[in-house]
């Protein structure tokens, strides 16, 4: 078994072979969990360290000293970890069994054994191919068993922060190492919400009548929040949600377009760690979404004129915001019918029926009211414009003459309770935060957290975020060498990370970054400026004619990547990194202190930007380039810093987040 595939499920034909082997084992004794004779002779065990990948993590350059002492896991911790990570071999939770010299567990479904004897870990059964396998010392498994709880190095902490925040510094790394991942998340979940976009716009006077149709501050407000807000995890999750529950600038109409988008962002931020069902209702009744997908002012059918309810929101709330196009298993794979074909989740009739329920809602905008206050009030129902026809969709029926609010509640309850929502939303959150191609097991575990947060609550987004970030698949360093693992960093995320990492400020206080959507002259992406409801890129995008497609993988962010966007990104970052922008200024004080030592400077910048993942070749190239700049003057030292930052941000190890 190749180490790059140790965490993946085997092919169906392999499972069938294992089933036959398990039956053979049962016939030879040990089928009920008794210790087989072949396990008792540990001296005859064959080395199979690679099967559970003990101690095979790649050594990566780090701006830290030696790895801290890693505790030796207990036998129970090791066996629990094996069940969690290698579910296909060791399915379900089994109790410890004891038979000298082993403490072990047996899995009747697969015929496999895993146990510990005299400080070494052994496997037996189809998982080992038949003979007893020695997969290493118990002590070898410390970093793997504790990968989802503890950062033993600065690089491990930085890698976690790269997934969980919009940018981090040395103090953040120290906090993660001190607290552990779980406690750090608890701290972030309880952190007060930062100043709202709405309040920032008001503080700048954009609520005055002169800005009614000008959209003043619409870009500045989102940039300043993403770059400066102390609730970094919340902002990162809100940004991810904004790419699933999409509202874009170009689909919003005046008046007070800026406040409509400000209220939209504040809604996502407030709901990032709350109930998905609550968030879905707030999204549905928000002015921004009502405007964007035509639910605002949607009227019931009129047989006399032939008018039918607008179907835009009814379609997209299913296709994009909740259940998707195909019925899913909990692990995100499509369910198949008796003919082996995927099953569609809804039909055109479903859309038409649901659209009736979504009629009669409009802005709460009293006649004569001035200012933008309406933009953050939920839409209200005009009963006279709501359809009174019955509606049947997704297995439920809303009876005729059901009041509009009750009809909407039934519709949203039905959508939020649909079994597709956990895998559909969970997989996309994994894609936005961690990796483009999560395994079915990873999706299944996140989906389970959506279904039940451990306290019987469905749709707890804080629990989902925790599951995404603390999954063994996300945390293990084994994935650093897996070519199918990771994601391209989005252009706007690269810029935001640079700004947060190097404590960028706005000299004017106006954050005049503007719209960065132009790929030829800027980043090719700008927050809240998605060109359509389908986001900047599709979650299933595959670059045409690429090895990615040949390998049956997806690469969503590559939909933004071409010769023009690559050059536009580098040219833009060169201006900002070199302090060439007239308004946005980074603080390189800490980096200037290291400028005399090119290697130390590059390692420091690599840790802060790429979690210390620069490979030897890239590191040597960048160190050589930085060393070629004389550091005998202040200007020379500054140029060394600029070069180190820009070259790391241009490296493949940075552009692909592992």
Buried (B, 14 or more C-beta within 10 A) or exposed (E): BEBBEBBBBBEEEEEEEBBEBBEBBEEEEBBEBEBBEBBBEBEEBEEBBBBBBBBBBBEBBBBBEEBEEBBBBEBEBBBBBBBBBBBBBBBEEBEBBEBEBBBBBBBBBBBBBBBBBEEBBBBBBBBBBBEBBBBBBBBBBBBBBBBBEBBBBBBBBBBBBBBBBBBBBBEBBEBBBEBBBBEBBBEBBEBEBBBBBBEBBBEBEBBEEEBBEBBBBBBBBBBBBBBBBEBBBBBBBBBBBBBBBBBBBEBBEEBBBBBBBBBBBBBBBBBBBBBBBBBBBBBBBBBBBBBBBBBBBBBBBEEEEEEBBBBBBBBBBBBBBBBBBBBBBBBBBEBEEEEEEBEEBBEEEBBBBBBBBBBBBBBBBEEEEEBBBBBBBBBBBBEEBBBBBBBBBBEEEBEEEBEBBEBBBBBBBBBBBBBBBBBBBBBBBBBBBBBBBBBBBBBBBBBBBBBBBEEEEBBBBBBBBBBBBBBBBBBBBBBBBBEBBBBBBBBBBBBBBBBBBBBBBBEEEEBBBBEBBBBEEBBBBBBBBBBEBBBBBEBEBBBEEEEBBEEEBBBBBBBBBEEEBBEBBEEBBBEBBBBEBEBBBBEBEBBBBBBEBBBBBBBBBBBBBBBBBBBEEBBEBBBEBBBEBEBEEEEEBBBBBBBBBBBBBBBEBBBBBB
